[in-house]
Amino acid sequence: MIPSVPDNILEGALVFSRMKRDLPNWFWITKLSGERTISPTNLARMMDTAVKFMKSSSEIGKNPSSL
């Protein structure tokens, strides 16, 4: 999908993208509503999702910056 990032890295990363992909931490940026979608103007939700992801990663011993 993204040629410069290996799939095994993307599978464990938090991704906000305009491309839809069926991975648990992949959020589709779109004006459509649905599961794992975020409006392009909803920056508060993006920030909240990112903070929760980093806290969760920290609790299980992963370094979010290395994902």
DSSP file (Angstrom, degrees, kcal/mol; ACC not computed):
  #  RESIDUE AA STRUCTURE BP1 BP2  ACC     N-H-->O    O-->H-N    N-H-->O    O-->H-N    TCO  KAPPA ALPHA  PHI   PSI    X-CA   Y-CA   Z-CA
    1    1 A M              0   0    0      0, 0.0     3,-0.1     0, 0.0    20,-0.0   0.000 360.0 360.0 360.0 -57.9    0.0    0.0    0.0
    2    2 A I    >   -     0   0    0      3,-0.3     3,-1.8     1,-0.1     8,-0.1  -0.932 360.0-154.6-108.4 107.9    2.7    2.5    1.0
    3    3 A P  T 3  S+     0   0    0      0, 0.0    -1,-0.1     0, 0.0     4,-0.1   0.743  87.8  53.7 -60.1 -26.7    5.8    1.4   -0.8
    4    4 A S  T 3  S+     0   0    0      1,-0.1    -2,-0.0    -3,-0.1     0, 0.0   0.579 102.8  62.7 -86.5  -7.4    8.3    2.9    1.6
    5    5 A V  S <  S-     0   0    0     -3,-1.8    -3,-0.3     4,-0.0    -1,-0.1  -0.968  85.7-124.7-121.3 121.0    6.9    1.2    4.7
    6    6 A P    >>  -     0   0    0      0, 0.0     4,-1.9     0, 0.0     3,-1.0  -0.287  20.8-121.1 -62.3 146.3    6.9   -2.7    5.0
    7    7 A D  H 3> S+     0   0    0      1,-0.3     4,-2.1     2,-0.2     5,-0.2   0.846 111.0  60.3 -56.3 -37.7    3.5   -4.3    5.7
    8    8 A N  H 34 S+     0   0    0      1,-0.2     4,-0.5     2,-0.2    -1,-0.3   0.809 107.0  46.9 -65.4 -27.0    4.7   -5.9    8.9
    9    9 A I  H X> S+     0   0    0     -3,-1.0     3,-1.0     2,-0.2     4,-0.5   0.910 110.9  50.9 -75.3 -45.0    5.4   -2.4   10.3
   10   10 A L  H >< S+     0   0    0     -4,-1.9     3,-0.8     1,-0.2    -2,-0.2   0.823 100.5  64.3 -62.9 -31.6    2.0   -1.0    9.2
   11   11 A E  T 3< S+     0   0    0     -4,-2.1    14,-0.3     1,-0.2    -1,-0.2   0.796 111.2  35.8 -64.4 -28.0    0.1   -3.9   10.8
   12   12 A G  T <4 S+     0   0    0     -3,-1.0    -1,-0.2    -4,-0.5     2,-0.2   0.392 105.3  90.1-103.7   2.1    1.3   -2.8   14.3
   13   13 A A  S << S-     0   0    0     -3,-0.8     2,-0.6    -4,-0.5    12,-0.2  -0.568  78.6-115.6 -99.4 160.3    1.2    1.0   13.7
   14   14 A L        -     0   0    0     -2,-0.2     2,-0.4    50,-0.2    12,-0.2  -0.856  41.4-173.6 -90.4 124.4   -1.5    3.5   14.1
   15   15 A V  E     -a   26   0A   0     10,-2.8    12,-3.6    -2,-0.6     2,-0.5  -0.979  23.8-169.9-129.0 130.7   -2.4    4.9   10.7
   16   16 A F  E     +a   27   0A   0     -2,-0.4     2,-0.3    10,-0.2    12,-0.2  -0.985  33.5 160.0-111.7 118.4   -4.7    7.7    9.6
   17   17 A S  E     -a   28   0A   0     10,-2.7    12,-3.6    -2,-0.5     4,-0.1  -0.950  55.0-134.7-142.1 155.3   -5.0    7.5    5.8
   18   18 A R  S    S+     0   0    0     -2,-0.3     2,-0.5    10,-0.2    10,-0.1   0.529  93.2  81.5 -82.7  -7.7   -7.2    8.5    2.9
   19   19 A M  S    S-     0   0    0      8,-0.1     2,-0.3     2,-0.0    -2,-0.1  -0.861  83.8-129.6 -99.0 131.6   -6.8    4.9    1.7
   20   20 A K        +     0   0    0     -2,-0.5     2,-0.3     8,-0.1    -2,-0.1  -0.618  34.1 167.2 -81.6 136.0   -9.2    2.4    3.3
   21   21 A R        -     0   0    0     -2,-0.3     2,-1.6     2,-0.1     5,-0.1  -0.989  39.2-123.0-148.5 142.4   -7.6   -0.8    4.7
   22   22 A D        +     0   0    0     -2,-0.3     5,-0.1     3,-0.1    -2,-0.0  -0.542  64.3 122.7 -92.0  73.8   -8.9   -3.5    7.0
   23   23 A L    >   -     0   0    0     -2,-1.6     3,-1.7     3,-0.2    -2,-0.1  -0.964  68.2-118.7-128.5 148.4   -6.4   -3.4    9.8
   24   24 A P  T 3  S+     0   0    0      0, 0.0   -12,-0.1     0, 0.0    -1,-0.1   0.805 112.2  37.5 -60.4 -33.1   -7.3   -2.8   13.5
   25   25 A N  T 3  S+     0   0    0    -14,-0.3   -10,-2.8   -12,-0.2     2,-0.6   0.100  92.8 106.2-105.7  22.2   -5.2    0.4   13.9
   26   26 A W  E <   -a   15   0A   0     -3,-1.7     2,-0.5   -12,-0.2    -3,-0.2  -0.908  50.1-167.8-106.7 118.5   -6.0    1.8   10.5
   27   27 A F  E     -a   16   0A   0    -12,-3.6   -10,-2.7    -2,-0.6     2,-0.5  -0.924  14.8-138.9-111.9 128.9   -8.4    4.7   10.4
   28   28 A W  E     -ab  17  37A   0      8,-2.7    10,-2.5    -2,-0.5     2,-0.8  -0.739  11.6-141.9 -87.5 121.8   -9.8    5.9    7.1
   29   29 A I  E     + b   0  38A   0    -12,-3.6     2,-0.3    -2,-0.5    10,-0.2  -0.766  50.4 125.4 -86.7 110.8  -10.0    9.7    6.8
   30   30 A T        -     0   0    0      8,-1.8    -2,-0.0    -2,-0.8   -12,-0.0  -0.976  69.6-119.8-158.5 161.9  -13.3   10.4    5.0
   31   31 A K  S    S+     0   0    0     -2,-0.3     2,-0.1     8,-0.2     8,-0.1   0.568  88.2  96.4 -84.5  -9.8  -16.5   12.3    5.3
   32   32 A L  S    S-     0   0    0      6,-0.1     2,-0.3     1,-0.1    -2,-0.2  -0.469  75.8-126.9 -74.7 150.9  -18.4    9.0    5.2
   33   33 A S        +     0   0    0     -2,-0.1     2,-0.3     3,-0.0     5,-0.1  -0.761  52.3 102.6-100.1 150.0  -19.4    7.5    8.5
   34   34 A G  S >  S-     0   0    0     -2,-0.3     3,-1.2     3,-0.2     2,-0.2  -0.964  71.1 -33.4 165.6-177.0  -18.6    4.0    9.5
   35   35 A E  T 3  S+     0   0    0     -2,-0.3    -7,-0.2     1,-0.3     3,-0.1  -0.465 124.0   2.3 -68.3 134.0  -16.4    1.8   11.5
   36   36 A R  T 3  S+     0   0    0      1,-0.2    -8,-2.7    -2,-0.2     2,-0.4   0.847  99.3 132.0  55.1  40.8  -12.8    3.1   11.9
   37   37 A T  E <   -b   28   0A   0     -3,-1.2     2,-0.4   -10,-0.2    -1,-0.2  -0.924  35.1-170.3-115.8 148.0  -13.6    6.3    9.9
   38   38 A I  E     -b   29   0A   0    -10,-2.5    -8,-1.8    -2,-0.4    -6,-0.1  -0.999  26.4-117.5-137.3 133.8  -12.6    9.8   11.0
   39   39 A S    >   -     0   0    0     -2,-0.4     3,-1.8   -10,-0.2    -8,-0.2  -0.421  26.5-122.4 -65.5 142.7  -13.7   13.1    9.4
   40   40 A P  T 3  S+     0   0    0      0, 0.0    -1,-0.1     0, 0.0    -9,-0.1   0.706 112.8  49.0 -61.9 -17.5  -10.8   15.1    8.0
   41   41 A T  T 3  S+     0   0    0      1,-0.1     2,-1.6     2,-0.0     3,-0.3   0.454  83.4  95.5-100.0  -0.6  -11.8   18.0   10.3
   42   42 A N    <>  +     0   0    0     -3,-1.8     4,-1.7     1,-0.2     3,-0.2  -0.481  39.6 153.8 -91.0  67.7  -12.1   16.0   13.5
   43   43 A L  H  >  +     0   0    0     -2,-1.6     4,-2.6     1,-0.2    -1,-0.2   0.813  67.2  61.4 -65.8 -30.8   -8.6   16.6   14.8
   44   44 A A  H  > S+     0   0    0     -3,-0.3     4,-2.5     1,-0.2    -1,-0.2   0.914 105.7  46.2 -63.3 -42.0   -9.7   16.1   18.4
   45   45 A R  H  > S+     0   0    0     -3,-0.2     4,-2.7     2,-0.2    -1,-0.2   0.895 111.6  51.8 -68.1 -38.7  -10.7   12.5   17.7
   46   46 A M  H  X S+     0   0    0     -4,-1.7     4,-2.4     2,-0.2    -2,-0.2   0.930 112.4  46.1 -61.5 -44.3   -7.5   11.9   15.9
   47   47 A M  H  X S+     0   0    0     -4,-2.6     4,-2.6     2,-0.2    -2,-0.2   0.921 112.8  49.4 -64.5 -44.6   -5.5   13.3   18.8
   48   48 A D  H  X S+     0   0    0     -4,-2.5     4,-2.4     1,-0.2    -2,-0.2   0.910 112.0  48.7 -61.3 -43.3   -7.5   11.3   21.3
   49   49 A T  H  X S+     0   0    0     -4,-2.7     4,-2.2     1,-0.2    -1,-0.2   0.907 112.0  49.1 -63.2 -42.5   -7.0    8.1   19.3
   50   50 A A  H  X S+     0   0    0     -4,-2.4     4,-2.5     2,-0.2    -2,-0.2   0.909 111.4  48.7 -64.9 -42.5   -3.3    8.7   19.0
   51   51 A V  H  X S+     0   0    0     -4,-2.6     4,-2.5     2,-0.2     5,-0.2   0.928 112.2  48.3 -64.1 -45.0   -2.9    9.3   22.8
   52   52 A K  H  X S+     0   0    0     -4,-2.4     4,-2.5     1,-0.2    -1,-0.2   0.895 111.6  51.0 -61.7 -39.9   -4.9    6.2   23.6
   53   53 A F  H  X S+     0   0    0     -4,-2.2     4,-2.6     2,-0.2    -2,-0.2   0.922 111.2  47.2 -63.5 -44.7   -2.8    4.2   21.2
   54   54 A M  H  X S+     0   0    0     -4,-2.5     4,-2.3     2,-0.2    -2,-0.2   0.899 112.8  48.8 -66.0 -40.1    0.5    5.5   22.7
   55   55 A K  H  X S+     0   0    0     -4,-2.5     4,-2.1     2,-0.2    -2,-0.2   0.923 113.0  47.9 -63.3 -43.6   -0.7    4.8   26.3
   56   56 A S  H  X S+     0   0    0     -4,-2.5     4,-1.5     1,-0.2    -2,-0.2   0.911 112.0  49.3 -63.3 -43.2   -1.8    1.3   25.3
   57   57 A S  H  <>S+     0   0    0     -4,-2.6     5,-3.2     1,-0.2     4,-0.4   0.889 110.2  51.7 -63.3 -39.3    1.6    0.6   23.5
   58   58 A S  H ><5S+     0   0    0     -4,-2.3     3,-0.9     1,-0.2    -1,-0.2   0.893 107.0  53.3 -63.9 -40.5    3.4    1.9   26.6
   59   59 A E  H 3<5S+     0   0    0     -4,-2.1    -1,-0.2     1,-0.2    -2,-0.2   0.818 111.5  44.7 -66.7 -31.2    1.5   -0.5   28.8
   60   60 A I  T 3<5S-     0   0    0     -4,-1.5    -1,-0.2    -5,-0.1    -2,-0.2   0.393 122.0-104.7 -96.0   4.8    2.3   -3.5   26.7
   61   61 A G  T < 5S+     0   0    0     -3,-0.9     2,-0.3    -4,-0.4    -3,-0.2   0.676  74.5 133.3  88.5  17.9    6.0   -2.5   26.4
   62   62 A K      < -     0   0    0     -5,-3.2    -1,-0.3    -6,-0.2    -2,-0.1  -0.783  54.9-131.3-100.1 147.7    6.1   -1.2   22.8
   63   63 A N    >   -     0   0    0     -2,-0.3     3,-2.2     1,-0.2     4,-0.4  -0.867  13.8-154.2 -94.4 108.5    7.7    2.0   21.9
   64   64 A P  G >  S+     0   0    0      0, 0.0     3,-1.2     0, 0.0   -50,-0.2   0.808  92.2  60.1 -55.3 -31.5    5.2    3.8   19.7
   65   65 A S  G 3  S+     0   0    0      1,-0.2    -2,-0.0     2,-0.1   -11,-0.0   0.701 103.8  51.1 -71.5 -15.9    7.9    5.7   17.9
   66   66 A S  G <         0   0    0     -3,-2.2    -1,-0.2     1,-0.2   -53,-0.0   0.449 360.0 360.0 -97.7  -0.2    9.5    2.5   16.7
   67   67 A L    <         0   0    0     -3,-1.2   -55,-0.2    -4,-0.4    -1,-0.2   0.489 360.0 360.0 -75.5 360.0    6.2    1.1   15.3
